[in-house]
Amino acid sequence: MNTPLNSEEFYEKLKGQLYETTSWPAEYLYKFIIKSDVKKIAKLEAIFNNLGAVINKIESKNGKYTSVSVNLLMRSPNAVIEKYKEVAEKVEGVISL
């Protein structure tokens, strides 16, 4: 989901899909790709800190990028989208999948 920050049309479509395919509250799996920068990864983790998230990190073969998966119980599609927007706002260069 590499989308412009203000792409409300994209987020509305995602919200509709989430309502159609899932009963809420539900576990949601966020996936991000980020440069292997300790500070950027820490910023990303801090967004989900103290929420009961399970965070897994896997560094790429050459160590240039890190894949970060965040599994978290979310209350609604709106809450899912709020987190995507927060990540895009606070973590420079992150790619949301």
LODREN-546184 format. One record per atom (N, C-alpha, C): atom name; x, y, z. Coordinates in steps of 0.001 Angstrom, whole numbers, plus 500000, padded with zeros to 6 digits. Atoms other than C-alpha are relative to their C-alpha. Layout:
N
   tilo     east    north       up
     CA        X        Y        Z
...
end
This chain:
97
   tilo     east    north       up
      N   500837   498831   500000
     CA   500000   500000   500000
      C   500886   501238   500000
      N   499159   498821   500121
     CA   502465   502617   498856
      C   499140   501090   499392
      N   500999   499037   500440
     CA   499965   505467   498652
      C   500295   501383   500538
      N   499817   498654   499458
     CA   500050   509240   499010
      C   499258   500166   501318
      N   500542   499809   498659
     CA   499322   510394   502544
      C   498545   500452   499982
      N   501350   499446   500018
     CA   496131   512241   501562
      C   499069   499276   499039
      N   500819   500749   500936
     CA   494638   509533   499367
      C   498763   499446   500693
      N   501212   500406   499275
     CA   491243   509469   501087
      C   499187   498977   499210
      N   500733   500956   500828
     CA   489725   507599   498151
      C   500535   498582   500227
      N   499389   501302   499747
     CA   492193   504752   498690
      C   499580   499456   501369
      N   500353   500438   498647
     CA   491476   504620   502437
      C   498522   499634   500107
      N   501430   500333   499990
     CA   487698   504638   501847
      C   499763   498630   499375
      N   500124   501307   500649
     CA   488043   501673   499488
      C   500486   498899   500944
      N   499460   500971   499046
     CA   490205   499831   502031
      C   499013   499762   501142
      N   500959   500124   498895
     CA   487680   500552   504800
      C   498821   499117   499586
      N   501107   500813   500498
     CA   484875   499080   502685
      C   500377   498536   499908
      N   499544   501384   500125
     CA   486911   495955   501960
      C   500156   499352   501370
      N   499815   500549   498654
     CA   487759   495507   505634
      C   498653   499684   500657
      N   501336   500270   499448
     CA   484081   495789   506651
      C   499371   498766   499361
      N   500604   501122   500729
     CA   483067   493258   503978
      C   500624   498662   500349
      N   499288   501273   499869
     CA   485691   490634   504772
      C   500267   499558   501430
      N   499591   500319   498632
     CA   486085   490732   508552
      C   498936   500399   501004
      N   500863   499636   498865
     CA   484021   490706   511760
      C   500867   500718   501017
      N   499194   499166   499097
     CA   485256   493421   514110
      C   499470   499943   501411
      N   498543   499866   500049
     CA   487082   493591   516491
      C   500656   498734   499464
      N   499291   501120   500624
     CA   489660   491384   514776
      C   501506   500230   500037
      N   498547   499915   500136
     CA   493357   490600   514553
      C   500294   500566   498613
      N   499611   499432   501285
     CA   495001   492639   511805
      C   501515   499924   499883
      N   498565   500126   500236
     CA   498424   492062   510278
      C   500467   501138   499098
      N   499366   498923   500760
     CA   500288   495188   509192
      C   501336   499484   499499
      N   498685   500355   500531
     CA   503313   494711   506941
      C   500635   501260   499428
      N   499267   498826   500440
     CA   505932   497355   506306
      C   501395   499593   499534
      N   498608   500120   500415
     CA   509254   497608   504488
      C   500643   501345   500315
      N   499315   498774   499604
     CA   511753   500129   505814
      C   501499   499791   499865
      N   498538   500110   500027
     CA   515449   500885   505372
      C   500462   499531   501373
      N   499478   500541   498738
     CA   517472   499084   508024
      C   500710   501100   500789
      N   499531   498877   499185
     CA   517856   502173   510200
      C   499387   499830   501387
      N   500462   500284   498636
     CA   517627   501554   513945
      C   499000   501048   500480
      N   500897   498932   499538
     CA   515976   504938   514598
      C   498634   499923   499328
      N   501279   500099   500712
     CA   513304   504495   511909
      C   499199   498790   500474
      N   500678   501203   499519
     CA   512514   500968   513075
      C   499445   500243   501402
      N   500464   499682   498644
     CA   512250   502220   516668
      C   498771   500902   499951
      N   501181   499129   500159
     CA   509814   504966   515553
      C   498775   499184   499623
      N   501093   500854   500440
     CA   507690   502369   513792
      C   499484   499144   501155
      N   500400   500830   498864
     CA   507686   500069   516829
      C   499286   500822   501072
      N   500595   499144   498967
     CA   506815   502984   519139
      C   498529   500294   499716
      N   501402   499734   500356
     CA   503576   503601   517240
      C   499085   498885   500498
      N   500801   501146   499574
     CA   502370   500125   518212
      C   500323   499556   501430
      N   499579   500340   498644
     CA   503994   500084   521676
      C   498825   500100   500976
      N   501016   500027   498941
     CA   501774   499289   524684
      C   498589   499720   499486
      N   501311   500356   500542
     CA   498940   498021   522466
      C   499812   498487   499929
      N   500071   501455   500046
     CA   499657   494314   522837
      C   500384   499427   498647
      N   499611   500438   501345
     CA   501156   494057   519345
      C   501125   498971   500064
      N   498907   500940   500201
     CA   503326   491160   518276
      C   500751   500500   498765
      N   499209   499404   501081
     CA   506141   492621   516153
      C   501135   499055   499616
      N   498930   500840   500530
     CA   508428   490533   513938
      C   500774   500795   498961
      N   499142   499294   500950
     CA   511395   491916   512001
      C   500893   498996   499289
      N   499111   500838   500791
     CA   513314   490257   509191
      C   500807   500918   499094
      N   499109   499187   500826
     CA   516319   491898   507594
      C   500168   499344   498633
      N   499799   500523   501349
     CA   516812   491538   503841
      C   501360   499308   499907
      N   498779   500777   500195
     CA   519572   489323   502489
      C   501256   500876   500070
      N   498831   499120   499990
     CA   521933   492265   501962
      C   500003   500980   501176
      N   500047   499172   498797
     CA   520853   494014   505184
      C   499576   501436   499768
      N   500364   498626   500329
     CA   519660   497148   503401
      C   498601   500379   500495
      N   501392   499762   499616
     CA   515966   496789   504265
      C   499560   499021   501080
      N   500576   500861   498978
     CA   513912   495355   507099
      C   498503   499908   499769
      N   501432   500249   500073
     CA   510464   493799   506839
      C   499485   499962   501440
      N   500571   499956   498655
     CA   508347   494595   509900
      C   498532   499583   499903
      N   501382   500467   499934
     CA   505138   492648   510586
      C   499469   500292   501390
      N   500615   499635   498725
     CA   502798   493871   513313
      C   498621   499354   500054
      N   501288   500656   499821
     CA   499937   491646   514484
      C   499347   500600   501236
      N   500621   499219   498943
     CA   497425   493520   516609
      C   498485   499862   499942
      N   501455   500014   499929
     CA   493814   493294   517772
      C   499500   501422   499787
      N   500527   498674   500327
     CA   491995   496233   516180
      C   498490   499998   500174
      N   501431   499930   499700
     CA   488507   497447   517045
      C   499129   500234   498771
      N   500802   499692   501187
     CA   487407   498595   513570
      C   500903   500333   498812
      N   499227   499560   501165
     CA   488524   499368   510011
      C   500510   501437   500144
      N   499540   498623   499782
     CA   488716   503043   511014
      C   501279   500023   500827
      N   498809   500069   499152
     CA   491270   502145   513703
      C   501195   499494   499193
      N   498934   500521   500864
     CA   493301   500164   511140
      C   500564   501130   499137
      N   499589   498913   500894
     CA   493393   503137   508772
      C   500701   501114   500767
      N   499338   498982   499166
     CA   494286   505571   511579
      C   501467   499641   500227
      N   498615   500432   499764
     CA   497409   503495   512299
      C   500837   500121   498727
      N   499271   499834   501259
     CA   498399   503404   508614
      C   500378   501464   499794
      N   499747   498564   500179
     CA   498091   507193   508485
      C   501055   500495   500982
      N   499018   499593   498990
     CA   500067   507612   511722
      C   501401   499549   499596
      N   498698   500506   500446
     CA   502888   505434   510378
      C   500527   500852   498848
      N   499580   499207   501156
     CA   502982   507355   507082
      C   500448   501397   500412
      N   499687   498642   499526
     CA   503094   510659   508982
      C   501301   500045   500800
      N   498885   499955   499033
     CA   505752   509729   511547
      C   501276   499297   499549
      N   498831   500783   500393
     CA   508107   507325   509753
      C   500316   500262   498530
      N   499618   499632   501361
     CA   509857   508678   506683
      C   500508   498791   499225
      N   499497   501043   500889
     CA   510390   506288   503786
      C   499416   498625   500200
      N   500594   501317   499761
     CA   508205   503458   505066
      C   499087   499644   498836
      N   500908   500525   501025
     CA   506379   501308   502527
      C   499021   499076   500710
      N   501047   500825   499407
     CA   503077   499845   503692
      C   499523   499008   498955
      N   500463   501041   500939
     CA   502036   496558   502102
      C   498589   499584   500347
end
